[in-house]
Amino acid sequence: MDASTLLVVVLSIVLATSGQLLLKAGMDAAGAEVQLAPAALLELVRTVATNWRLLLGLAAFGASALFWLVALSRLPLSTAYPLVSTSYVLILGFSSLVLGERPGPVVWGGALLITLGVALVGIGQR
């Protein structure tokens, strides 16, 4: 994988991770659990339209998708997709640091396994 392709993949992952963190922070700031009823979905649209975290999170997620399309045009899916799992590890770490979530040791063990799996996929692609 050349440097520009790696950069595109990293940008996609960073933007997706940032987007998810912003979406969670925005929904926490909204302070209500969303139900799947027509009236509640209309309220969700209003909440999104008036919450900068949600708008920025959706924009980051959308930009991530565009970079992901570029990555898919350059890499086999079997190489690209395992790299996305690094976003799970990043979200776990940042949700703990930024959002104050406290995952337990089993969850951190799972993150370690994901990291090892990504490393093995990378080694296997060489």
PyMOL commands that set and color helices and strands:
alter all, ss='L'
color gray80, all
select helices_A, chain A and resi 3-30+38-49+52-74+77-84+86-97+105-125
alter helices_A, ss='H'
color red, helices_A
deselect
rebuild
show_as cartoon
